Amino acid sequence: MFEIFPIKDPLSKVEGFYCDGVNVGLKTDGTEDVAFIRSDEPLLISSLFTTNKFQAAPLKHYRRYPKDFKTNFVLINSKNANAMTGKRGVEDIDLLFENLKKRLPLINPVMSSTGVIGYPLDLSKISQAFDKFDFNAQNSNKAAKAIMTTDSFEKELGFKVVLENGDFFHIGGICKGAGMINPSMATMLCFIVTDAAIGKEDMDELLKRSVEKSFNNISVDGDTSTNDTVMLLCSRKSEAYDKKAFSYVLDMLTHEFAMMILKDGEGSNKVVAFEVKGAKSQKDAVKISKALSNSLLVKTALFGEDPNWGRIASTIGASADECDEESLRIKYDDLVVYSKEFPVLDKQREKEATSILKKSSFKISCDLGIGKFSHTSYGCDLSYDYVKINADYRT
């Protein structure tokens, strides 16, 4: 048994961590655009990255370190992805850290970037942050603001976990993400910190499992970025740890961050759960559910609040290995909009369906009726205009 209590300023409440965010002119509105997360002692680190083949320079720089390395410093900038910048992109990171070493002891420092693809980092501006940072600060909210790009709000979340024997640990994080979100890691940066007495093996296992159920299970617009990163950093300052409790709370944290990303999706107004059940295999349940969450035809229909189930059924038929219209049932929340018995929406059910589609969040449940496997993915609506014009190069 364990108890969970939410905490404010999450990075600041986890023992052993310092953080801050400042403006150096990358953002012209004066808000924070460069941040750090650090510790006085080496931190365990576990990370997962984008599946995009064109991985940004910070990811390449990270992969140069040996397996199971430790770090004590993470530098993060917004407005520039440092992606598709060749060897120079990695060399620029080295130059920044050589400069920073004059001010602070560094152990295998890592960097993360988000913004426009294809432009070298402005080393002069980013280096100004080293003079502006308070390296002993615990400014969680400023760090959260600094990593935002097209986000409309900062994303912070943290918990204190009290075990049955009274021992406790903390886990918290900051996240960014709003556009270019696809279920192959969302287009996002996420930095999670903990003081739990967790080992590296459990960190790797639980983070991978948690990301698969959360960030890999959402879709805004079907694009995958060059910079997607999730990091879990551990100070082990607490003597408390319970694998079941840690896994539960980590899953809760990443799920909530994923829902925040969907809520903040560029051009979206609704968060939708796509439940597929009664599939012949787990593989098919996942495949169909993710196809529904990723379908632009479905997204635009939801934006238009069109109660017609046709695009739902069409996407199922196009993505399923096996399905049968005779056994298929589609529901919006608890309302049946299609089944063999009710293939046509009467006026009353059409009115009820439209009312559901006007809600800010709801569930579309599709029962294939041919098996026992199920999966739920999450997506959002998008306007036709957004889909049509959003062929940009942001991350």
N, C-alpha and C positions, 0 to 999 in steps of 0.2 A: 504494500500500500504506500501511496505517496500523495502529497498535496501540491497543488500548483497555484502560484500567486503571480499575477502580472506585475511587471516593474516598468517604471518610466526611465527614460534616458538609458536604454539597455546596455550600450557599450560601456557606459560609465559605471554601471553597477556590478559588472563582472570583474572579480578581483584579478589584478595583474595587468590591466590594460589601460592605455592612454589613447586619446584620439582628439582630433581637431579638424576644422575645415576653415579655409580662408579664400579670399578672392584675389586673383593676380591678373585679372583682365581677360581671362578666356571667355567668361560670361560678361557681356557688356552692361547687364542690369545691376552689377555690383554684388550679386549673391555669390555664395561660396562656390568655388570651382576646382579646388585641389584639397585633398584630405589625406590623413594618415591614420593608421592603427598600429600601435607598437607596444612593446613590453621591455622591461629592463632585462629579462632573462629569455633564453631561447624558447620558442613556442613550437609545439607540435602543430603540423599543418596537413590538412587533407583537402584536395581540390578536385573539381570536375569542370571540364571545359566544353566549348561548342563542338559540334560534329562537322561544322563547316571546314572544308579542306583548306581554305585560305585563312589560316589562323593568324591573328594579329601578333605584333612583335612582343607584347608582354607575355603571351602564352609561350612563345618560342624561348624567351628569356627564362621563364620559369622552368621549362623542361631541360635546361642545361644543368640544373642542379642534380645531385645524385638522389637516388631513391631514398625516401624517408628522411630527407634533410629537415632541419629546423630553421626557423627564421625569427627575427625579432622586429621586423618592420615591413609594413605594406604601404606603398604610396599609390594614390588613386587620383586620376584627373578626369574631368569631363570635357566635352566639346571637341575632343580630338581622339579618334580611335587608335591612332598609331598602327593602322592596318594597311596592308599592301604597300609598305614603305621599305621593303627589302632589308638588306643587312644594316642599313643606316638606322632603321627603327630599333633594332636591338642595341646597336652601338650607342644610340642616344640615351637609352635607359642606363647603360653602363656609365656614361658621362654624368648623368644626374646623380647616381649613387656615389660616384667618386667625389663629387662636390659635397654631397650630404655627409660623407664620412669625415669631413673636416669639422663637422659640428656635433656628430653623434656616433657612438660605436654601433656598427651595423654587423649583423650576422645573416648572411644569405638573403639580402633584401629582395622583395618582389614588388612588381608594379602591376597595376590594372588600369585600363583606359576605356573610355566610352565617348563616342561622338562621331565626327565625320571621318569617313574612310579616305585614305589616299594622300594625306598631307603629313609632313614631318611634324614632330612635336616642336612647340615653341620653347626651346630650352631656357631662354632668357626669362620668360614669364614664369615658367614652372619653378625655376630656381629661386625666384623671388619668394616663393612660399616658404622656403627654408628659413628665411629671416623673419617671416610673419608668424610661423607656427609657434605655439606654446607647447613644447614637447612633453610637458608634464600636465597638460590639460586633459579634461575628461568631458569634452564637448560632443556628446553623441549626436545631438540634433544638427550641429554644424557639419559634422561628417556626413550625415544622411542627406543634407541639402547639397553638399558639394558634389555628390555622385549623380545628381539628377540631370537629365537632359530634357526630353520632352515630357517628363513626368509632371503631373499637375499637383502632386503632394508628396512630401517625404514619407518614406516607408520605414518605420522602426517598430521593433517588437522584442519583448524580453520577458523571461519568467524566472522566478525563484522556485526551486523544486525542493520540498522538504520530505525527506525519507521517513520511514516508520520509526527509526531510532532517534529521530530529531536532527540528524545531520542534514546539511543542505548544500546545494550548488546552484549556480546561475547559468543561464544560457540566453543570449540575446543577439540581435543582428540588425543590420541595415540592408536595404535592397533598393534597386532601381529597375524600372522596366515599364514601358507603355506601348511601344510599337515594335514591329518586326518580331512578333511572338509566334513561335511555331513549336509543336510538341517534339522537339529534338534538342532540348534545353531552350527555355524561353530566352529572348533577347534581353539580357539582364546581367547585372552584377549583384552578387549577394555575399555579404561578409558576416559570418556567424562566429561568435566568440563564446567560450565557456571556461569556467574554472574547475569543472568536474575532474575527478581523478580517472579519466578515461584513457585507455591506451590507443596507440596508433591503429592497431588492427581493427578495433571496434569503430574508431572514427571513420576509417575507409568504408567499412561494411555498412554502417548505419547511414552515412551521408549518401552513399550511392543508392541505397534502398529508398531513402526519403525523397531524394531528387526525382527518382523514377515515378514516385506516386504523386508528385506535386508539380514541379517546374516542367517535367517532361510530359505532363498530362494536360497542358493548357494550350490554347491557340487563340491569337488575336487576328493575324493577317496572313499566316502561312509562310513567313520568311524566317530564315535562320541567320543570325549575325556571325561576324568573325571574332567577336570578343567575349561571348557568353562565359561567365565564370561564377562558380560557387566555391567559396573557401570556408573551411571550418578550422578555427584556430583555438588552441587549448593551452592554458597556462598551468593547469593542474594545481592551482593555489588552494583549492578545497580538497579535503580528504574524502569527500563523499562521492559515491558513484553507484548507480544501479542501472544495469543495461536496459531493463524493461522500461524504467522510468525515463531514462535519457532518450531512448528510441521514441517513446510516446510523445514527449515534449518536442523533440526535434521535428517529428512528423507534423505536429500541430503548428509549429512555427513556420515550416516551409509551405504548408498548405495555406496558411493565412497570408503569407507573402504572395503566393501564386494568385489567390483571390484578389489581393490588392492590385496586382498587375493587370488582371482582367478588368477590374473596376475602373482602372486608370487608362485602359486601352484607347489609343488614339482613334477617334471617330466612333467609339462605342458607347452605348447607354445601358446595356443589359448584360448580366452574368448568367450564363445558361449551363446547367448540368445536362450532359448527354448520356443517359443510362441505356446500355444495351444489355439485355438479359435473354435467357433462353437460346443462347448460341450453341452451335455444335462443338466448338472448341474455344479455349481461352484466347488463342491467337486471333480467331475470327472476331470475338467480342471486342478485343482491344482495337483491332483493325477498323471495324465498323464505327466504334465509338469515336476514335480519333478522326476518321473521315468526316463524320458529322460535325465535330468541333472545328474542323479545318476548312469545311466547304464554304467558298465564297457565295455560292448560290443560296445556301442555307442562311448565312450571315445576313445577306441583303434582304431575304424574306423576313427574317426576324426583325430587322431594322424597320421594315415597312409594316410590321405587325400584321402580316398576312396569315390568317388561321389555316389556310390550305396546307395540308400535310404532304402534298405532292413532291416537294423538293426533299423532304425527309426520306420518303419511300424511295425516291430515285437514287439518292446517295447510298442508301442501304443496299439496293440492288446492284449498284456499280462497284461497291467495295467488298461485299460479302463473298466468301467462298461458297456458302450455301445458305439459301433462304427460300421462303415460300409465302406468297401473298395470302394463301388460305389461312395460315396460322399467325400471321403478323398482327400485332396490336400496337398502336401508337397512342400515347397519352401526353397531354400537356398538364403537368402536375397530376391531379387525380381524374382529369376529364378525358374520356376515351374519344379521340378524334378520328380514329380509323380502326376497324376490325371487320371481319367477315360479316358480322351481324349489322355493323353500322358503317358501310362503305362511303356514305355520303353525309356530310354535315347538314343537319336541319338548321333552321334559323336560330333556335334557342341554343343549340350547342355551338354554333358558329359565333354567337354573341358571347357565350361564356369563354370560348377559346380566345377571342380577340381581347377580352378582359384580362386573361392570364398573360397574353403576350405584351400587354402594356406595363406589366410589373417590372421592377428593376432586376429581379432574379426569379428564376423558376426552373423546373426540370422537364425535359423532354425524355420520356421513357419509351423505349422500343423493345417489345418482347417478341423475339423471333419464333418462340414456341416450338423449337426443334431440338433443344438441348438444355444443359444445366449451367452453362458458363455465363459470366457477366463481367462488365467493366463500365466504369464511369469516367468520362473525360469532361473537361470544362472549356467553354468558349464564350464568345460574345457576339453581339450583332455588329454590323458595319454598314455604313451608308454606301449606296452605289457610287456616289461622287468620290468618297474616300478610296474605295477599291480602284476606281478608274485613274485617279491622279497620283496615288501613293506609290510611285516607282522611284523612290529616292535612294540615298545611300547612307542613311544614318544608322548608328548602332546604339 
